[in-house]
């Protein structure tokens, strides 16, 4: 007879749900224009005649925007250095593929933002006539109103800095599930905090940042499926007959 040897590599993961849910939310955002909700929330942070309440905030601009972004960039560079050292340092060798995944997933999650901004040319809230600016609001898929200064506000760049850390969840889920859950909560919370800060400054609407979360999730998910995920395999091997 033959034994069946089960070789578990990755913990089970429902890719259909993990991919289908964000894609479904993207379709809903395209079908149902979120402008009303975006405007409602933006007006909570806007004072007519004065501007957005966070426009000149040292804490929001210098600490939460500049310094926090630099900290995440430093983390990414640290992972890149560790990945490079994994060819020389024996202790890092078992983590080489994981480190490579983190570098790639975080890099793509942030690098994709600027091309999308240039492609869509969506205006920021602070540029719109409804919020003290001069530009006209147009939904994401609508033709852009004529402008001497095209917008660069979809998706959210600063939100992507926080949400790029979703890569840590996928990097850890097969090795350290508990730490992976902490990383997931941290990445979503940090991205949400970055998003809120920029909304208070008038840089983005809620939908801009929600799109960023969905895009970055799909990037990190796709890289995980390609680089790290190893489903369980069953390998047949010849059994040894027992003699009486």
Secondary structure, DSSP 4 states (H G I P E B T S, - for coil): -EEEEEE--S----HHHHHHHHHHHHHHHHHS-THHHHHHHHHHTEETTTEETTTT-HIIIIIIIIIHHHHHHHHHHHHHHHHHHTTT-HHHHTTHHHHHHHHHHHHHHHHHHHHHHHHH-PPPGGGBGGGTSSBPP--TTSPPPP-SS----SS-HHHHHHHTTHHHHHHHTTT-HHHHHHHHHHHHHHHHHHHHHHHHHTS--HHHHHHHHHHHHHHHHHHHHHHT----EEEEEEPPPPP-
